[in-house]
Amino acid sequence: MMVEVFKTNVEAHDESARIIEELLQRYPQNRINFDLSDCDRILRVEGENVHAGGIIELMAAIGYECEILP
């Protein structure tokens, strides 16, 4: 099981819910959630294969910043 953690600029819960729906359409095998209470507005993706590059590209395409946290 892989876990990838991303820093984002997502601020609202309704935005995060919409983004999770979009990500799950492309990556239905992954478990995806946000922690908007964290200062980095964390996006966490878990699964056997986490396609970090594709996630970052999709987030950029829908107008959000997203980068892998070290």
Beta strands, then each sheet from edge to edge (+ up, - down):
strand 1: 2-8
strand 2: 31-35
strand 3: 42-47
strand 4: 66-68
sheet 1: 2+ 3- 1+ 4-
end
